[in-house]
Amino acid sequence: MITYELCLLFRLMPKTELVSSLKRTANAIYDKGGILRKLENLGTRDTPHKISAHGMVHRKASCFVYEINVPPTKLEDLNEELGRDVDIVRRHIFKKNTFDEVKECTLHEEMLPVPYRKDVQDLLEQARKLDKPKFVYGNNLDHYPFQK
């Protein structure tokens, strides 16, 4: 399964209610066939702007980040279910980048001038392969179109 980050902003509430909301969110993930990998508390913060959600205006929120594995077909259902939760002010699901290949770098490669580095040469080769239209000076315009 693909790893996602679920960023949640909860409304300000007592710790016991916050714990029950976190458990309810975790159960929603489990019900969709997902796995909870990590839960990170980012604390209570001021929101960058006032946020209206569920008929209330919020200027502060408790921020949490879940690292989850959920089947991609269930993401929309999970997002919809979390949207109906009155304790959640904002929610966003991001695909977490995983780097499979580890590129080894040597000092010799880093000390080369930029045009001689392999990755720069690869980019230049890709640019040469692109079929870009060329500007033609004789375009048969009888006047300069950009006069004031």
Summary of the structure (lengths in Angstrom):
residues: 148
radius of gyration: 25.6
end to end distance: 59.7
largest distance: 77.6
contacts: 325
relative contact order: 0.20
helix: 33%
strand: 33%
